[in-house]
Amino acid sequence: MLDITKEKLRKAYKISEKIIDLYEKALEDIRDQFKYYDEIREYNQIKVLDALQKERISEAHFTNSSGYGYGDIGRDSLDKVYADVFNSESGLVRPHFVNGTHALCCAIFGNLRPGDTMLSVCGTPYDTLHNLIGIGTNKKNMGSLVEYGINYEQVNLTEDNRIDFESIEKHLKKNDSIKLVHIQRSTGYGWRKSLLVSEIKNIIDFVKKIRPNVICFVDNCYGEFIDTLEPTDVGADLAAGSLIKNIGGGIAPTGGYIVGKEEYVTQASYRLTVPGIGGECGSTFGVMRLLYEGLFLAPHISIEAVKSAIFCARIMELAGFEVLPKYNDKRSDIIQAIKFNDKSKLINFCRAIQKGSPVDSFVKCEPWDMPGYSDQVIMAAGAFVQGSSIELSADAPIREPYIGYLQGGLTFDHAKVGILVALSNIL
């Protein structure tokens, strides 16, 4: 590191010499990991470029639409670009999805009917899906699958956090009403590694061998462009995610996407709008340029976030904390978990990530009763797009063993500063 950079870190952020030493050791250790992910980034950049060129994207696709939005060529062509990128039959990319959970909800509700069963094969899904399913704190289950007469079953992971194929087989053979298998690629607020695309393929192949007509649906949040393949490349019938995570490239101001087989994407579009109209309506408020440019930048930005997570893993481990995944583990999402075993350290870590942010760095974040979560949650996100977790952010439920989850980083150079400030705040 340049002496002038060290001096700036000391003066601006009071980073000690000890932490600077850890910083330099961590950078040396992770060099080979960066080379591996740079190759993935290059492949995915070519893939996105090719998809944009095949669809002949031009300035005309960035125009505004209003009212019903009929004939919005930017919107309709972006659907096709996403379908090509994900090697799928159809895509639905809309700023009208308020978050990733909304996209997941439309995909699930659009394809399940009263009497059907959804089977989760990765244990309990992410917290914000609990009320959707009917297993959350909403005692009346208003608007949930349960209220609509749709059943839910769950296969927990094994003790060593592996997929329990034996239990999956028992559920599939015992219950003919299982119509959709839910696969969560990322960890959520768990202590396990994210599922590799190869592992997702094994699940899908296993399910299809027993029940070929079951819909295999992947929650792809945080996972886009971390591999050369996506879940739809290996047999997923449906996948969905958020545009303010990886695939929005840090530029998309809002929105989500659903990709997969045309029949299932169409059903999801009917849930987003109304049957018979689906994706044919919906003005785009002048955001199409941002959605296209965000997708174009996403392969690069996603790997910047991965590099940030790898660096965080190594320097926190060198400082004595338990981390998952390890810095040299193969990754399938941008999330880095750190186990603090201490409530105050967890809170101080998140507060320092906020302090190291380019926006609202002066704000002191506090745990609060966030809608959709059963525990109080602390969220640090000094972001240009509110709640954007492709930008450097950290969050955690306030529950033992007090695990923090760091993700994002539009640039690795910024993420390093935020992580150094956070480490300084707890040592």
C-alpha positions as CSV (number, residue, x, y, z in Angstrom):
1,M,0.0,0.0,0.0
2,L,1.2,3.5,-0.8
3,D,2.4,5.5,2.2
4,I,0.1,8.3,1.2
5,T,-2.9,5.9,1.3
6,K,-1.9,4.7,4.8
7,E,-1.6,8.2,6.0
8,K,-5.1,9.0,4.6
9,L,-6.6,6.0,6.4
10,R,-5.0,7.0,9.7
11,K,-6.1,10.7,9.5
12,A,-9.6,10.3,8.0
13,Y,-10.7,7.1,9.8
14,K,-8.2,6.6,12.7
15,I,-7.1,3.2,11.3
16,S,-4.4,1.8,13.5
17,E,-1.1,0.3,12.3
18,K,-2.2,-3.1,13.6
19,I,-5.2,-3.1,11.4
20,I,-3.2,-1.8,8.4
21,D,-0.9,-4.8,8.9
22,L,-3.9,-7.1,8.9
23,Y,-5.1,-5.3,5.7
24,E,-1.9,-6.0,3.9
25,K,-1.7,-9.6,5.0
26,A,-5.3,-10.2,3.9
27,L,-4.7,-8.7,0.5
28,E,-1.7,-11.0,0.0
29,D,-3.7,-14.1,1.0
30,I,-6.7,-13.4,-1.4
31,R,-4.8,-12.7,-4.6
32,D,-5.5,-16.1,-6.2
33,Q,-9.2,-15.9,-5.4
34,F,-9.5,-12.6,-7.2
35,K,-8.0,-14.1,-10.4
36,Y,-10.6,-16.9,-10.4
37,Y,-13.6,-14.4,-10.1
38,D,-12.1,-12.0,-12.6
39,E,-12.4,-14.8,-15.2
40,I,-16.1,-15.4,-14.3
41,R,-16.7,-11.6,-14.6
42,E,-15.2,-11.5,-18.1
43,Y,-17.3,-14.5,-19.3
44,N,-20.6,-12.9,-17.9
45,Q,-19.8,-9.5,-19.4
46,I,-19.5,-11.1,-22.8
47,K,-22.8,-13.0,-22.2
48,V,-24.7,-9.8,-21.3
49,L,-23.1,-7.8,-24.2
50,D,-24.1,-10.6,-26.6
51,A,-27.7,-10.6,-25.4
52,L,-28.0,-6.8,-25.8
53,Q,-26.6,-6.9,-29.3
54,K,-28.8,-9.8,-30.4
55,E,-31.9,-7.8,-29.3
56,R,-30.5,-4.8,-31.3
57,I,-30.9,-2.4,-28.3
58,S,-30.8,1.2,-29.3
59,E,-31.7,4.7,-28.0
60,A,-35.3,4.0,-28.9
61,H,-35.5,1.4,-26.1
62,F,-34.8,4.0,-23.4
63,T,-37.9,6.2,-24.1
64,N,-40.6,6.9,-21.6
65,S,-44.1,5.4,-21.6
66,S,-47.2,6.5,-19.6
67,G,-50.7,5.3,-18.8
68,Y,-51.2,1.6,-19.7
69,G,-47.8,1.4,-21.2
70,Y,-49.0,-0.6,-24.3
71,G,-46.2,-1.2,-26.8
72,D,-43.3,-0.2,-24.5
73,I,-40.5,-1.6,-26.7
74,G,-37.9,-0.9,-24.0
75,R,-39.8,-3.0,-21.4
76,D,-40.7,-5.8,-23.8
77,S,-37.1,-6.0,-25.2
78,L,-35.6,-6.1,-21.7
79,D,-37.7,-9.1,-21.0
80,K,-36.1,-10.8,-24.0
81,V,-32.6,-9.8,-23.0
82,Y,-33.1,-11.3,-19.5
83,A,-34.5,-14.5,-21.0
84,D,-31.4,-14.7,-23.2
85,V,-29.0,-14.0,-20.3
86,F,-30.7,-16.7,-18.2
87,N,-31.0,-19.1,-21.1
88,S,-34.8,-19.4,-20.5
89,E,-38.0,-19.2,-22.5
90,S,-39.3,-16.0,-20.9
91,G,-38.6,-13.0,-18.7
92,L,-40.6,-10.5,-16.7
93,V,-38.5,-7.5,-15.6
94,R,-40.4,-4.6,-14.0
95,P,-39.9,-1.5,-11.8
96,H,-43.3,-2.4,-10.3
97,F,-41.8,-5.1,-8.1
98,V,-41.2,-3.3,-4.9
99,N,-38.5,-5.7,-3.8
100,G,-37.2,-9.2,-4.3
101,T,-39.8,-10.7,-2.0
102,H,-42.5,-9.2,-4.2
103,A,-41.1,-11.0,-7.2
104,L,-40.8,-14.2,-5.3
105,C,-44.4,-13.8,-4.1
106,C,-45.7,-13.3,-7.7
107,A,-43.9,-16.4,-8.9
108,I,-45.2,-18.5,-6.0
109,F,-48.8,-17.3,-5.9
110,G,-49.1,-17.2,-9.7
111,N,-48.3,-20.9,-10.0
112,L,-50.0,-22.4,-6.9
113,R,-53.7,-23.1,-6.4
114,P,-55.9,-24.1,-3.4
115,G,-55.0,-27.6,-2.4
116,D,-51.4,-27.4,-3.8
117,T,-48.4,-27.7,-1.6
118,M,-45.1,-25.8,-1.7
119,L,-42.1,-27.8,-0.4
120,S,-39.0,-25.9,0.8
121,V,-36.0,-28.1,0.6
122,C,-33.4,-25.8,2.2
123,G,-35.0,-25.4,5.6
124,T,-36.9,-22.3,6.7
125,P,-36.8,-19.7,3.9
126,Y,-35.7,-16.1,4.4
127,D,-37.6,-14.2,7.1
128,T,-39.6,-12.0,4.7
129,L,-41.2,-15.1,3.2
130,H,-42.7,-16.3,6.5
131,N,-45.8,-14.1,6.3
132,L,-46.2,-14.9,2.6
133,I,-46.2,-18.6,3.5
134,G,-48.2,-18.4,6.7
135,I,-45.6,-19.3,9.2
136,G,-44.8,-15.8,10.4
137,T,-46.0,-13.5,13.2
138,N,-49.1,-12.6,11.3
139,K,-51.5,-14.7,13.4
140,K,-54.4,-14.3,11.1
141,N,-52.3,-15.3,8.1
142,M,-53.9,-12.6,6.1
143,G,-53.0,-12.8,2.4
144,S,-50.7,-15.9,3.0
145,L,-50.6,-19.2,1.2
146,V,-52.4,-20.7,4.2
147,E,-55.3,-18.3,3.9
148,Y,-55.7,-19.3,0.2
149,G,-55.7,-23.0,1.1
150,I,-52.2,-23.7,-0.2
151,N,-50.2,-26.0,2.0
152,Y,-46.5,-25.8,3.1
153,E,-44.0,-28.4,3.9
154,Q,-40.4,-28.1,4.8
155,V,-37.3,-30.3,4.6
156,N,-34.6,-29.1,7.0
157,L,-30.9,-29.3,6.2
158,T,-28.9,-32.1,7.7
159,E,-26.8,-31.5,10.9
160,D,-23.8,-30.6,8.7
161,N,-26.0,-28.2,6.6
162,R,-26.4,-30.4,3.6
163,I,-29.4,-31.1,1.5
164,D,-31.4,-34.0,2.9
165,F,-32.2,-35.9,-0.2
166,E,-33.7,-38.9,1.6
167,S,-36.3,-36.6,3.3
168,I,-37.1,-34.9,0.0
169,E,-37.8,-38.2,-1.6
170,K,-40.2,-39.2,1.2
171,H,-42.1,-35.9,0.9
172,L,-42.4,-36.2,-2.9
173,K,-43.6,-39.8,-2.8
174,K,-45.9,-39.3,0.1
175,N,-47.7,-36.1,-1.0
176,D,-49.1,-35.9,-4.5
177,S,-50.2,-32.3,-3.9
178,I,-46.6,-31.0,-4.0
179,K,-46.6,-28.7,-7.0
180,L,-43.6,-26.4,-6.3
181,V,-40.2,-27.0,-4.8
182,H,-38.6,-23.9,-3.3
183,I,-34.8,-23.7,-3.4
184,Q,-33.1,-20.8,-1.7
185,R,-29.7,-20.2,-3.3
186,S,-28.4,-17.7,-0.7
187,T,-28.1,-18.3,3.1
188,G,-30.7,-15.8,4.3
189,Y,-30.1,-15.3,8.1
190,G,-28.6,-18.7,8.4
191,W,-25.1,-20.1,9.1
192,R,-24.4,-22.1,6.0
193,K,-22.8,-21.7,2.7
194,S,-24.9,-20.6,-0.2
195,L,-25.8,-23.3,-2.7
196,L,-23.5,-23.7,-5.7
197,V,-25.2,-23.9,-9.0
198,S,-23.9,-27.4,-9.3
199,E,-25.7,-28.2,-6.0
200,I,-28.9,-26.6,-7.3
201,K,-28.6,-28.9,-10.4
202,N,-28.3,-31.9,-8.2
203,I,-31.5,-30.9,-6.3
204,I,-33.4,-30.3,-9.5
205,D,-32.3,-33.5,-11.2
206,F,-33.2,-35.5,-8.1
207,V,-36.7,-33.9,-7.9
208,K,-37.4,-34.3,-11.6
209,K,-36.4,-37.9,-11.5
210,I,-39.1,-38.6,-8.9
211,R,-41.8,-36.0,-10.0
212,P,-41.0,-34.6,-13.5
213,N,-44.0,-32.1,-13.4
214,V,-43.0,-30.4,-10.1
215,I,-42.0,-26.8,-10.6
216,C,-38.5,-26.2,-9.4
217,F,-38.3,-22.6,-8.3
218,V,-35.1,-20.9,-7.2
219,D,-34.8,-17.7,-5.1
220,N,-31.8,-16.3,-6.9
221,C,-31.3,-13.2,-4.8
222,Y,-27.7,-12.2,-4.3
223,G,-26.5,-15.0,-6.7
224,E,-26.5,-13.5,-10.2
225,F,-23.2,-13.5,-12.1
226,I,-21.2,-15.2,-9.3
227,D,-20.9,-18.3,-11.6
228,T,-20.8,-18.8,-15.3
229,L,-24.1,-20.6,-15.0
230,E,-27.5,-19.5,-13.5
231,P,-30.1,-21.9,-12.0
232,T,-32.1,-21.8,-15.3
233,D,-29.1,-23.1,-17.1
234,V,-29.3,-26.3,-15.0
235,G,-33.0,-27.0,-15.2
236,A,-34.8,-24.6,-12.9
237,D,-38.3,-23.9,-14.1
238,L,-38.4,-20.5,-12.5
239,A,-36.0,-18.1,-10.8
240,A,-36.6,-14.6,-9.4
241,G,-34.6,-11.8,-7.8
242,S,-34.2,-8.1,-7.0
243,L,-32.9,-5.4,-9.2
244,I,-31.3,-3.6,-6.3
245,K,-29.1,-6.5,-5.7
246,N,-26.5,-8.0,-8.1
247,I,-28.3,-7.8,-11.4
248,G,-29.3,-4.1,-11.2
249,G,-25.6,-3.2,-11.2
250,G,-26.0,-0.5,-8.5
251,I,-27.9,1.7,-11.0
252,A,-31.4,0.2,-11.1
253,P,-33.5,2.4,-8.8
254,T,-36.0,-0.3,-8.0
255,G,-37.6,-3.5,-9.3
256,G,-37.3,-7.2,-9.7
257,Y,-37.3,-10.0,-12.3
258,I,-38.7,-13.4,-12.9
259,V,-37.3,-15.8,-15.6
260,G,-38.1,-19.3,-16.6
261,K,-40.5,-21.4,-18.7
262,E,-43.0,-19.2,-20.5
263,E,-46.1,-20.8,-18.9
264,Y,-44.9,-20.2,-15.4
265,V,-43.6,-16.6,-16.1
266,T,-47.0,-15.8,-17.7
267,Q,-48.8,-17.1,-14.6
268,A,-46.5,-14.9,-12.4
269,S,-47.3,-11.9,-14.6
270,Y,-51.0,-12.4,-14.0
271,R,-50.3,-12.1,-10.3
272,L,-48.3,-8.9,-10.8
273,T,-51.1,-7.3,-12.8
274,V,-54.3,-9.2,-13.8
275,P,-55.2,-12.3,-15.8
276,G,-55.4,-11.7,-19.5
277,I,-53.1,-8.6,-19.3
278,G,-50.0,-9.8,-17.4
279,G,-46.9,-8.2,-18.8
280,E,-48.6,-6.4,-21.7
281,C,-49.4,-3.4,-19.4
282,G,-47.2,-1.3,-17.1
283,S,-45.6,2.1,-18.0
284,T,-42.0,2.3,-17.1
285,F,-41.6,5.9,-15.7
286,G,-38.5,6.6,-17.6
287,V,-36.3,4.1,-15.9
288,M,-35.5,1.8,-18.8
289,R,-32.1,3.4,-19.5
290,L,-31.1,2.7,-15.9
291,L,-32.3,-0.9,-16.0
292,Y,-30.4,-1.6,-19.2
293,E,-27.2,0.1,-18.1
294,G,-27.5,-1.6,-14.7
295,L,-27.7,-5.0,-16.3
296,F,-24.7,-4.1,-18.5
297,L,-22.6,-3.2,-15.4
298,A,-23.8,-6.1,-13.3
299,P,-21.2,-8.7,-14.1
300,H,-18.4,-6.2,-13.0
301,I,-20.2,-4.8,-10.0
302,S,-21.2,-8.3,-8.7
303,I,-17.6,-9.4,-8.7
304,E,-16.5,-6.2,-7.0
305,A,-19.0,-7.2,-4.2
306,V,-17.6,-10.7,-4.1
307,K,-14.0,-9.4,-3.8
308,S,-15.3,-7.2,-0.9
309,A,-16.8,-10.3,0.8
310,I,-13.6,-12.3,0.3
311,F,-11.5,-9.5,1.8
312,C,-13.9,-9.2,4.7
313,A,-13.7,-13.0,5.4
314,R,-9.9,-13.0,5.5
315,I,-9.3,-9.9,7.6
316,M,-12.0,-10.8,10.1
317,E,-10.6,-14.3,10.4
318,L,-7.1,-12.8,10.9
319,A,-8.6,-10.7,13.7
320,G,-10.0,-13.8,15.4
321,F,-13.6,-14.0,14.3
322,E,-15.4,-17.0,12.9
323,V,-16.6,-16.5,9.3
324,L,-18.6,-18.3,6.7
325,P,-17.7,-18.8,3.9
326,K,-14.0,-18.9,4.4
327,Y,-12.0,-16.6,2.1
328,N,-10.9,-19.5,-0.1
329,D,-14.3,-21.3,-0.3
330,K,-16.1,-21.3,-3.6
331,R,-18.9,-18.8,-3.5
332,S,-22.4,-18.6,-4.9
333,D,-23.6,-15.3,-3.6
334,I,-22.2,-11.9,-2.3
335,I,-22.9,-12.4,1.4
336,Q,-20.3,-12.8,4.1
337,A,-21.4,-14.0,7.5
338,I,-19.4,-13.1,10.6
339,K,-20.2,-14.7,14.0
340,F,-19.6,-12.2,16.8
341,N,-21.2,-14.1,19.8
342,D,-21.6,-10.6,21.3
343,K,-24.6,-8.3,20.8
344,S,-22.6,-5.1,21.2
345,K,-19.9,-6.1,18.8
346,L,-22.5,-7.0,16.2
347,I,-24.3,-3.6,16.6
348,N,-21.0,-1.7,16.5
349,F,-19.8,-3.5,13.4
350,C,-23.0,-2.5,11.5
351,R,-22.8,1.0,12.8
352,A,-19.3,1.3,11.5
353,I,-20.3,0.1,8.0
354,Q,-22.8,2.9,8.0
355,K,-20.0,5.3,9.2
356,G,-17.9,4.2,6.2
357,S,-20.7,4.8,3.7
358,P,-20.8,7.6,1.1
359,V,-24.4,8.5,2.0
360,D,-25.7,9.1,5.5
361,S,-22.4,8.3,7.0
362,F,-23.3,10.5,10.0
363,V,-26.4,8.4,10.9
364,K,-26.2,6.0,13.8
365,C,-28.3,2.9,12.9
366,E,-30.3,1.1,15.6
367,P,-32.1,-2.2,15.8
368,W,-35.8,-1.9,15.1
369,D,-39.0,-3.8,14.5
370,M,-38.7,-4.0,10.7
371,P,-41.8,-5.1,8.8
372,G,-41.6,-8.8,7.7
373,Y,-39.1,-9.9,10.4
374,S,-39.8,-11.7,13.6
375,D,-36.7,-10.3,15.5
376,Q,-35.5,-6.8,15.7
377,V,-33.1,-6.1,12.8
378,I,-30.2,-3.7,12.4
379,M,-29.5,-2.5,8.9
380,A,-26.5,-0.4,7.8
381,A,-26.9,0.9,4.2
382,G,-25.6,4.3,3.4
383,A,-26.6,3.8,-0.2
384,F,-27.4,5.9,-3.3
385,V,-30.4,3.6,-3.8
386,Q,-32.4,3.1,-0.6
387,G,-31.9,-0.5,0.7
388,S,-29.6,-1.5,-2.1
389,S,-27.6,-4.5,-0.9
390,I,-25.3,-4.5,-4.0
391,E,-23.9,-1.4,-2.4
392,L,-21.8,-1.9,0.8
393,S,-24.2,-2.8,3.5
394,A,-24.6,-5.0,6.6
395,D,-27.5,-6.2,8.5
396,A,-28.4,-8.8,11.2
397,P,-31.3,-10.0,13.3
398,I,-30.7,-9.3,16.9
399,R,-30.6,-12.9,18.1
400,E,-27.9,-15.3,19.3
401,P,-25.3,-16.2,18.3
402,Y,-25.3,-12.6,16.9
403,I,-24.2,-13.2,13.3
404,G,-23.7,-10.2,11.0
405,Y,-24.2,-10.4,7.3
406,L,-22.1,-8.1,5.1
407,Q,-22.8,-7.7,1.4
408,G,-22.2,-5.4,-1.6
409,G,-19.6,-2.9,-2.6
410,L,-19.9,-1.0,-5.9
411,T,-16.1,-0.7,-5.8
412,F,-13.7,-2.8,-3.9
413,D,-11.7,0.3,-2.9
414,H,-14.7,1.7,-1.0
415,A,-15.6,-1.6,0.6
416,K,-12.1,-2.0,2.0
417,V,-12.4,1.3,3.8
418,G,-15.8,0.4,5.2
419,I,-14.6,-3.0,6.4
420,L,-11.5,-1.4,8.0
421,V,-13.6,1.2,9.8
422,A,-15.9,-1.6,11.0
423,L,-13.0,-3.7,12.3
424,S,-11.6,-0.7,14.1
425,N,-14.9,-0.1,15.8
426,I,-15.0,-3.5,17.5
427,L,-11.3,-4.1,18.4
